[in-house]
């Protein structure tokens, strides 16, 4: 698992020169609100006062392997998609909140 995570982190740095950060963020946003429907369970920038910045490495790990009741997306999203959505979440999540209180993040 650590090897996969480290591979993905290296992949981010190797691909950012050819796949601009702006394009990466846009793709991540499209995945968050569209393809993966992350917004069904998660909110970004929630006005609940919970200051929780999401580390890109942690988001990649959770999206890839799942966490708690959240399923793994390694068979649903490509590695590039996972990196894009993780980059988007880590950049825009000032306050992170799950829509359902039974979810633990």
Buried (B, 14 or more C-beta within 10 A) or exposed (E): EEEBBEEBBEBBEEBBEEBEEEEBBEBBBBBBBEBBEBEEEBBBEBEEEEEEEBEBBBBBBBBBBEBEEBEEBBEEBEBBBBBBBBBBBBBBBEBBBBEEEEBEB
